[in-house]
């Protein structure tokens, strides 16, 4: 059992390089990561300025940032798509490369400016591992600027980082053995860039594309992996969950307790904050959560009066609203909020620590489950569930309800991450199988193997092939990138193992 290190001990942990031999540092520090991440110490509570017992409501925004890694460098070397945009400015919208890079770092401008004005800005940041590595590959000081607001005591209380999968893999179609590898790889890579103390503060998780699995076994393994990796809460999309009786949740502005039951009847649960439906980038870009919070009043949980929280996440760089309208909206909102004593901006962990301080525990929150699961548990007794019974129930439901599926739900429900992408999913499955046949057994026998370059390289290619972009942009160049990664990864594993 891992025991979290006290905060002072985190400062004594050795610094580790974020890249080794040209590869991102994704593995080799597993024991240190385990000692850092199950961190139950309150971080936000001692630093918060929020008068939780006096405000009527709160609001929280998160910015999601991602650029895929692609085999488009010299001799099909791995580079960031952002670098490809800089090198080919006349292709498509590649002329936006400079603006994108600014969007990835501009919080390092906005936060200090507003703090120096006496405002209390708060923001959550969700960066894929691909992007973090890409920013390091490109250089230009991007990561150094982000370190300012991540580690400096004056600005750090205004910024919360959210964990995610390293290679922007959508969970429902990620091979189950790789889910935890993605989570752990992001944790280690983040720590090598920003430090172990920064990793200890990462308590919330942001699933790529807000894609929540609804297959009982996949959801169970996902939530279990999050808990094993020390996460305390997750952000989910409103329409990806339901009550235990299959109804829409009654109150999207208070925390919920997501229960995941697998086909063997085992259960795990995790606290979630609900991202409300709507046009994501427009709502965040125009700071709509603040204006919605102004319309809300205090509520009661288990006899305790608490302020509800409006939570929203959107891409931090895509589209004209985020590129052009967001900077002024962000500044204006925090300047106005500084004069508004009834509404307060918060981060997710800050809100949950304040809730706990007010007397609310996760067991007090309403219980929910992934969308569509109530239909399964109507057919299968949860107390005597078996994998065979659940498989049969799913087959029956697919026959009875044409729209029933176990592909999960995301903020892009008009887009399937599975249908029509067999030429990506099949190689993805094959590479994962090869990795776990040849590499995983060796690691079980020799854990120190994770420190070797050949392991990091094999792991990197396995994770890279699962990047959602290879199934987002349609057939053509992007599926060709996936095939190249598959071929390179297969060759490496077969040659090195």
C-alpha positions as CSV (number, residue, x, y, z in Angstrom):
1,X,0.0,0.0,0.0
2,X,1.3,3.4,-1.0
3,X,1.6,6.1,1.7
4,X,1.5,9.7,0.5
5,X,4.6,11.8,1.3
6,X,4.2,14.9,3.4
7,X,4.4,18.2,1.4
8,X,7.9,19.0,2.8
9,X,9.3,15.6,1.7
10,X,8.2,16.3,-1.9
11,X,10.9,19.0,-2.1
12,X,13.5,16.4,-1.4
13,X,12.7,14.2,-4.3
14,X,15.2,14.2,-7.1
15,X,14.6,16.1,-10.3
16,X,14.2,13.9,-13.4
17,X,14.8,14.9,-17.0
18,X,11.5,15.4,-19.0
19,X,13.1,13.9,-22.1
20,X,15.7,11.1,-22.3
21,X,17.5,10.3,-25.5
22,X,14.9,12.4,-27.4
23,X,11.9,10.6,-25.9
24,X,9.4,11.9,-23.4
25,X,10.0,10.5,-19.9
26,X,6.9,8.4,-19.5
27,X,8.1,5.6,-17.3
28,X,10.8,4.4,-14.8
29,X,9.7,6.4,-11.7
30,X,6.6,4.4,-10.9
31,X,7.4,4.1,-7.2
32,X,8.0,7.8,-6.8
33,X,4.7,8.6,-8.6
34,X,2.8,6.2,-6.3
35,X,4.3,7.9,-3.3
36,X,3.3,11.3,-4.5
37,X,-0.2,10.9,-6.0
38,X,-2.4,9.4,-3.3
39,X,-2.3,12.8,-1.7
40,X,-5.2,13.6,0.7
41,X,-3.8,16.7,2.1
42,X,-5.8,19.9,1.6
43,X,-4.0,22.2,-0.8
44,X,-6.6,24.8,-1.7
45,X,-8.3,25.2,1.6
46,X,-5.4,27.0,3.4
47,X,-5.0,29.3,0.4
48,X,-8.5,30.1,-0.7
49,X,-10.1,33.5,-0.4
50,X,-13.6,32.2,-1.1
51,X,-16.2,33.0,1.6
52,X,-18.0,29.7,1.1
53,X,-20.6,30.4,3.7
54,X,-21.6,33.7,2.2
55,X,-21.6,33.3,-1.6
56,X,-24.8,32.2,-3.5
57,X,-22.9,30.2,-6.2
58,X,-19.6,29.5,-7.8
59,X,-18.2,29.0,-11.3
60,X,-15.3,27.0,-12.7
61,X,-13.8,26.9,-16.2
62,X,-11.2,24.5,-17.7
63,X,-9.2,24.9,-20.9
64,X,-8.5,21.7,-22.8
65,X,-5.3,21.8,-25.0
66,X,-4.0,19.2,-27.4
67,X,-1.8,18.7,-30.4
68,X,-1.1,15.2,-31.7
69,X,2.2,13.6,-32.3
70,X,2.6,12.6,-35.9
71,X,5.3,10.7,-38.0
72,X,5.9,13.7,-40.3
73,X,9.5,14.7,-39.5
74,X,12.6,13.8,-41.4
75,X,12.5,10.1,-42.3
76,X,9.1,9.9,-40.6
77,X,10.4,11.0,-37.3
78,X,7.9,11.9,-34.5
79,X,7.1,15.6,-34.3
80,X,4.2,17.7,-33.0
81,X,1.5,18.6,-35.4
82,X,2.1,22.1,-34.2
83,X,5.6,22.0,-35.6
84,X,4.1,20.6,-38.9
85,X,1.8,23.7,-38.9
86,X,4.7,26.1,-38.5
87,X,6.7,24.3,-41.2
88,X,3.8,24.3,-43.7
89,X,2.0,27.6,-43.1
90,X,0.1,27.6,-46.4
91,X,-1.7,24.3,-45.8
92,X,-5.3,24.5,-44.5
93,X,-5.5,26.6,-41.4
94,X,-1.8,26.1,-40.5
95,X,-1.4,29.9,-40.6
96,X,-2.9,29.8,-37.1
97,X,0.2,28.0,-35.7
98,X,1.5,31.1,-34.0
99,X,-1.9,31.9,-32.5
100,X,-2.2,28.4,-31.2
101,X,1.2,28.6,-29.5
102,X,0.1,31.8,-27.9
103,X,-3.1,30.2,-26.7
104,X,-1.1,27.4,-25.1
105,X,0.9,29.9,-23.0
106,X,-1.3,33.0,-22.6
107,X,-2.5,32.1,-19.1
108,X,1.0,32.9,-18.1
109,X,0.3,36.5,-19.1
110,X,-3.3,36.7,-18.0
111,X,-3.0,35.3,-14.5
112,X,-0.1,37.6,-13.3
113,X,-1.8,40.7,-14.9
114,X,-5.1,40.1,-13.1
115,X,-3.5,39.1,-9.8
116,X,-1.5,42.3,-9.9
117,X,-4.7,44.2,-10.4
118,X,-6.1,42.7,-7.2
119,X,-8.4,40.2,-8.9
120,X,-8.7,36.5,-8.0
121,X,-8.7,34.6,-11.4
122,X,-9.1,30.8,-11.3
123,X,-8.6,28.4,-14.2
124,X,-8.1,24.7,-14.7
125,X,-5.7,23.5,-17.4
126,X,-5.9,20.2,-19.2
127,X,-3.0,19.5,-21.6
128,X,-2.4,16.2,-23.3
129,X,1.1,14.6,-22.9
130,X,1.5,14.9,-26.7
131,X,1.2,18.7,-26.4
132,X,3.5,19.0,-23.5
133,X,6.2,17.0,-25.4
134,X,5.5,19.0,-28.5
135,X,6.0,22.3,-26.7
136,X,9.3,21.0,-25.5
137,X,10.3,19.8,-29.0
138,X,9.4,23.2,-30.5
139,X,11.1,25.2,-27.7
140,X,10.4,29.0,-27.7
141,X,10.1,29.0,-23.9
142,X,6.5,27.8,-23.8
143,X,6.9,25.4,-20.9
144,X,9.0,27.9,-19.0
145,X,6.1,30.4,-19.1
146,X,3.7,27.7,-17.9
147,X,6.0,26.9,-15.0
148,X,5.6,30.4,-13.7
149,X,1.9,30.0,-13.0
150,X,2.3,26.3,-12.0
151,X,5.1,26.6,-9.4
152,X,5.4,30.3,-8.2
153,X,3.6,30.7,-4.9
154,X,2.1,34.1,-5.9
155,X,0.3,32.6,-9.0
156,X,0.0,28.9,-8.4
157,X,-3.2,29.1,-6.2
158,X,-5.0,30.5,-9.2
159,X,-4.2,27.6,-11.5
160,X,-5.2,23.9,-11.2
161,X,-3.9,21.3,-13.6
162,X,-6.1,18.3,-14.4
163,X,-4.8,14.9,-15.3
164,X,-5.7,13.2,-18.5
165,X,-4.5,10.3,-20.7
166,X,-1.0,10.9,-22.1
167,X,-1.8,10.5,-25.7
168,X,-5.4,11.9,-25.8
169,X,-6.9,8.4,-26.0
170,X,-10.7,8.2,-25.7
171,X,-11.3,5.7,-23.0
172,X,-14.2,3.6,-24.3
173,X,-12.1,2.4,-27.3
174,X,-8.8,2.2,-25.6
175,X,-7.6,-1.4,-24.8
176,X,-8.3,-1.9,-21.1
177,X,-4.7,-2.9,-20.2
178,X,-3.5,0.5,-21.6
179,X,-5.9,2.8,-19.7
180,X,-3.7,2.8,-16.6
181,X,-0.5,3.1,-18.7
182,X,-1.9,6.3,-20.2
183,X,-2.8,7.8,-16.8
184,X,0.5,6.9,-15.2
185,X,2.6,8.1,-18.2
186,X,0.9,11.5,-18.0
187,X,1.6,11.7,-14.3
188,X,5.3,11.0,-14.6
189,X,5.8,13.2,-17.7
190,X,4.0,16.1,-15.9
191,X,6.1,15.7,-12.8
192,X,9.4,15.7,-14.8
193,X,8.3,19.0,-16.3
194,X,6.7,20.8,-13.4
195,X,8.0,19.0,-10.3
196,X,6.8,16.4,-7.8
197,X,5.0,19.0,-5.7
198,X,3.0,20.1,-8.7
199,X,2.0,16.5,-9.4
200,X,0.8,16.1,-5.8
201,X,-1.7,18.9,-6.4
202,X,-3.2,17.1,-9.5
203,X,-6.4,15.6,-8.0
204,X,-8.9,16.0,-10.8
205,X,-9.1,14.1,-14.1
206,X,-10.4,15.3,-17.5
207,X,-11.2,12.5,-19.9
208,X,-10.3,13.3,-23.6
209,X,-13.4,14.4,-25.5
210,X,-15.3,14.1,-22.2
211,X,-15.8,10.5,-23.5
212,X,-17.1,8.4,-20.6
213,X,-17.3,4.6,-21.2
214,X,-20.7,3.1,-20.5
215,X,-19.8,-0.6,-20.8
216,X,-19.8,-1.9,-17.2
217,X,-16.4,-3.5,-17.4
218,X,-14.6,-0.7,-19.2
219,X,-16.1,2.0,-16.8
220,X,-15.1,-0.1,-13.8
221,X,-11.5,-0.5,-14.9
222,X,-11.3,3.2,-15.8
223,X,-12.6,4.4,-12.4
224,X,-10.5,1.8,-10.6
225,X,-7.4,3.0,-12.5
226,X,-8.1,6.6,-11.5
227,X,-8.5,5.7,-7.9
228,X,-5.3,3.5,-8.0
229,X,-3.5,6.5,-9.5
230,X,-4.6,8.8,-6.7
231,X,-7.3,10.8,-8.4
232,X,-10.1,12.1,-6.2
233,X,-12.6,13.4,-8.8
234,X,-13.3,13.6,-12.5
235,X,-15.2,16.0,-14.8
236,X,-17.9,14.4,-17.0
237,X,-20.4,15.5,-19.6
238,X,-24.0,16.0,-18.4
239,X,-25.6,13.8,-21.0
240,X,-23.1,10.9,-20.4
241,X,-24.6,10.0,-17.0
242,X,-28.0,9.1,-15.6
243,X,-29.6,8.4,-12.3
244,X,-29.7,4.8,-11.0
245,X,-33.3,4.6,-12.4
246,X,-32.2,5.9,-15.8
247,X,-33.4,9.5,-15.5
248,X,-31.4,12.6,-16.3
249,X,-29.6,13.9,-13.2
250,X,-31.8,16.3,-11.2
251,X,-29.1,18.8,-10.3
252,X,-26.1,19.4,-12.6
253,X,-24.6,22.1,-10.4
254,X,-23.7,19.9,-7.4
255,X,-21.2,17.1,-7.2
256,X,-22.4,13.6,-8.0
257,X,-21.0,10.1,-7.0
258,X,-20.4,8.0,-10.1
259,X,-20.8,4.3,-9.3
260,X,-19.2,1.8,-11.7
261,X,-20.3,-1.8,-11.4
262,X,-18.7,-4.5,-13.5
263,X,-20.1,-7.7,-14.9
264,X,-18.9,-9.6,-11.9
265,X,-20.8,-7.4,-9.5
266,X,-17.8,-5.5,-8.1
267,X,-18.3,-1.7,-7.6
268,X,-16.1,1.4,-7.3
269,X,-17.1,5.0,-7.2
270,X,-15.6,8.4,-7.7
271,X,-16.8,12.0,-7.2
272,X,-17.6,13.9,-10.4
273,X,-18.2,17.5,-11.3
274,X,-20.7,17.9,-14.2
275,X,-19.8,19.8,-17.3
276,X,-23.1,21.2,-18.6
277,X,-24.3,20.8,-22.2
278,X,-23.8,23.5,-24.7
279,X,-21.4,24.9,-27.3
280,X,-18.2,24.3,-25.3
281,X,-15.8,26.8,-26.8
282,X,-18.5,29.5,-27.0
283,X,-19.6,29.0,-23.4
284,X,-16.0,29.1,-22.1
285,X,-14.9,31.7,-24.5
286,X,-17.6,34.2,-23.4
287,X,-17.3,33.1,-19.7
288,X,-20.9,32.0,-19.6
289,X,-20.5,30.0,-16.4
290,X,-20.0,33.3,-14.4
291,X,-23.2,34.7,-15.8
292,X,-25.1,31.5,-15.1
293,X,-23.8,31.4,-11.6
294,X,-25.2,34.8,-11.0
295,X,-28.7,33.4,-11.5
296,X,-28.4,30.6,-8.9
297,X,-29.0,30.4,-5.2
298,X,-27.7,28.2,-2.4
299,X,-28.8,24.6,-2.1
300,X,-28.9,22.0,0.6
301,X,-27.1,18.6,0.7
302,X,-27.8,16.4,3.7
303,X,-29.0,19.4,5.7
304,X,-25.9,21.5,4.8
305,X,-26.3,24.8,2.9
306,X,-23.8,25.0,0.0
307,X,-23.3,27.1,-3.1
308,X,-23.8,25.3,-6.4
309,X,-21.0,25.3,-9.0
310,X,-21.4,25.9,-12.7
311,X,-18.6,23.9,-14.4
312,X,-17.5,24.2,-18.0
313,X,-14.6,23.0,-20.2
314,X,-13.8,23.8,-23.8
315,X,-10.9,23.8,-26.2
316,X,-8.5,26.5,-25.3
317,X,-7.4,27.4,-28.8
318,X,-9.9,26.3,-31.4
319,X,-12.2,28.7,-33.2
320,X,-12.6,32.4,-33.4
321,X,-14.3,32.8,-30.0
322,X,-11.4,31.3,-28.1
323,X,-8.8,33.0,-30.3
324,X,-10.3,36.5,-30.3
325,X,-13.1,36.9,-27.7
326,X,-11.9,34.9,-24.8
327,X,-9.0,37.2,-23.7
328,X,-11.2,40.2,-23.1
329,X,-14.0,38.2,-21.7
330,X,-11.7,36.5,-19.2
331,X,-10.3,39.8,-18.1
332,X,-13.7,41.5,-17.8
333,X,-15.2,38.6,-15.9
334,X,-12.6,38.6,-13.2
335,X,-12.6,42.4,-12.9
336,X,-16.4,42.3,-12.4
337,X,-16.2,39.3,-10.1
338,X,-13.8,41.2,-7.8
339,X,-16.7,43.6,-7.1
340,X,-19.3,40.8,-6.7
341,X,-19.5,39.3,-3.3
342,X,-22.3,36.8,-4.1
343,X,-20.5,34.8,-6.8
344,X,-16.9,33.4,-6.7
345,X,-14.7,31.7,-9.2
346,X,-13.0,28.5,-8.1
347,X,-11.2,25.4,-9.3
348,X,-12.7,22.0,-9.0
349,X,-10.5,20.8,-6.2
350,X,-10.9,24.1,-4.3
351,X,-14.7,23.7,-4.4
352,X,-14.6,20.1,-3.2
353,X,-12.2,20.9,-0.4
354,X,-14.5,23.8,0.7
355,X,-17.5,21.3,0.5
356,X,-15.6,18.9,2.7
357,X,-14.8,21.7,5.1
358,X,-18.5,22.6,5.2
359,X,-19.3,19.0,6.2
360,X,-20.2,17.4,2.9
361,X,-18.7,14.0,2.2
362,X,-18.7,12.1,-1.1
363,X,-21.3,9.7,0.4
364,X,-23.6,12.7,0.7
365,X,-23.7,13.3,-3.1
366,X,-26.4,12.0,-5.4
367,X,-25.5,8.7,-7.0
368,X,-25.3,8.3,-10.8
369,X,-24.1,5.9,-13.4
370,X,-23.0,5.9,-17.0
371,X,-25.8,6.4,-19.6
372,X,-27.7,3.3,-20.6
373,X,-26.6,1.1,-17.7
374,X,-30.0,1.1,-16.0
375,X,-31.3,-1.0,-19.0
376,X,-28.6,-3.6,-18.3
377,X,-29.3,-3.8,-14.6
378,X,-33.0,-4.1,-15.3
379,X,-32.2,-7.4,-17.1
380,X,-29.4,-8.5,-14.8
381,X,-29.6,-8.7,-11.0
382,X,-26.6,-6.6,-9.8
383,X,-26.2,-8.8,-6.8
384,X,-25.8,-12.0,-8.9
385,X,-24.3,-10.6,-12.0
386,X,-22.0,-12.6,-14.2
387,X,-20.0,-11.7,-17.3
388,X,-22.1,-14.1,-19.4
389,X,-25.3,-12.5,-18.1
390,X,-24.2,-9.0,-18.9
391,X,-23.0,-10.0,-22.4
392,X,-26.4,-11.5,-23.1
393,X,-28.2,-8.5,-21.7
394,X,-26.2,-6.2,-24.0
395,X,-26.9,-8.4,-27.0
396,X,-30.6,-8.4,-26.2
397,X,-30.7,-4.6,-25.7
398,X,-29.0,-4.0,-29.1
399,X,-31.7,-6.1,-30.7
400,X,-34.5,-4.3,-28.8
401,X,-33.3,-0.7,-29.0
402,X,-31.7,0.3,-32.3
403,X,-29.9,3.3,-30.6
404,X,-28.5,1.3,-27.7
405,X,-24.8,1.0,-27.7
406,X,-21.8,0.5,-25.4
407,X,-19.5,3.0,-27.3
408,X,-19.7,5.5,-24.5
409,X,-20.8,9.1,-24.6
410,X,-18.8,12.3,-25.2
411,X,-19.2,16.0,-26.2
412,X,-19.1,14.9,-29.9
413,X,-22.0,12.4,-29.9
414,X,-22.6,13.0,-33.6
415,X,-19.2,11.4,-34.2
416,X,-18.3,7.8,-33.7
417,X,-14.8,6.8,-32.6
418,X,-15.4,3.3,-33.7
419,X,-17.5,3.0,-36.9
420,X,-15.6,3.2,-40.1
421,X,-12.2,3.1,-38.4
422,X,-11.3,-0.6,-38.6
423,X,-8.1,0.4,-40.4
424,X,-7.0,2.2,-37.3
425,X,-8.7,0.1,-34.6
426,X,-7.3,-3.2,-35.8
427,X,-3.7,-2.1,-35.9
428,X,-4.2,-0.4,-32.5
429,X,-5.5,-3.7,-31.0
430,X,-2.6,-5.7,-32.6
431,X,0.1,-3.3,-31.4
432,X,-1.4,-3.3,-27.9
433,X,-1.6,-7.1,-27.9
434,X,2.0,-7.4,-29.1
435,X,3.1,-5.0,-26.3
436,X,1.4,-7.0,-23.6
437,X,2.5,-10.3,-24.9
438,X,6.2,-9.4,-25.3
439,X,6.9,-6.5,-23.0
440,X,4.5,-6.6,-20.0
441,X,5.6,-10.1,-18.8
442,X,9.3,-8.9,-18.8
443,X,8.4,-5.9,-16.7
444,X,6.6,-8.1,-14.2
445,X,9.8,-10.1,-13.8
446,X,12.2,-7.1,-14.0
447,X,10.5,-3.8,-13.0
448,X,13.7,-1.9,-13.6
449,X,13.1,-2.5,-17.3
450,X,10.8,0.6,-17.3
451,X,13.9,2.7,-16.9
452,X,15.4,1.5,-20.2
453,X,15.1,3.3,-23.5
454,X,13.7,0.3,-25.3
455,X,10.7,0.2,-22.9
456,X,10.0,3.9,-23.1
457,X,10.1,3.6,-26.9
458,X,7.8,0.6,-27.1
459,X,5.4,2.2,-24.6
460,X,5.4,5.5,-26.5
461,X,4.4,3.9,-29.8
462,X,1.7,1.8,-28.2
463,X,0.2,4.9,-26.6
464,X,0.6,7.1,-29.6
465,X,-1.4,4.9,-31.9
466,X,-4.4,5.3,-29.6
467,X,-4.5,9.1,-30.1
468,X,-8.1,10.1,-31.0
469,X,-7.0,12.4,-33.8
470,X,-6.3,9.4,-36.1
471,X,-10.1,8.7,-35.9
472,X,-11.3,12.3,-35.8
473,X,-10.2,13.8,-39.1
474,X,-11.5,11.1,-41.3
475,X,-9.8,8.7,-43.8
476,X,-6.7,9.9,-45.6
477,X,-3.5,11.5,-44.2
478,X,-4.5,10.9,-40.5
479,X,-5.2,7.2,-40.9
480,X,-2.0,6.9,-42.9
481,X,-0.2,8.4,-39.9
482,X,-1.7,5.7,-37.7
483,X,-0.5,3.0,-40.1
484,X,3.1,4.4,-40.0
485,X,3.1,4.5,-36.2
486,X,1.8,0.9,-36.1
487,X,4.6,-0.3,-38.4
488,X,7.3,1.6,-36.5
489,X,6.0,0.4,-33.2
490,X,5.7,-3.2,-34.3
491,X,9.3,-3.1,-35.7
492,X,10.6,-1.7,-32.4
493,X,8.9,-4.3,-30.2
494,X,9.9,-7.2,-32.4
495,X,13.5,-6.0,-32.7
496,X,14.0,-5.0,-29.0
497,X,12.0,-7.7,-27.3
